[in-house]
């Protein structure tokens, strides 16, 4: 389970980092970082749901 928790923390961290970078990026790169942030947030949500499934099964 700790592997999934580590992945969750990593995706959340990457999402936050991309969000911060988007704030300072120039206009042409801002969209890229916002999309990357959203992608990492979706991955974090999926891992969170997977962890919850394991918690329910236990």
Beta strands, then each sheet from edge to edge (+ up, - down):
end
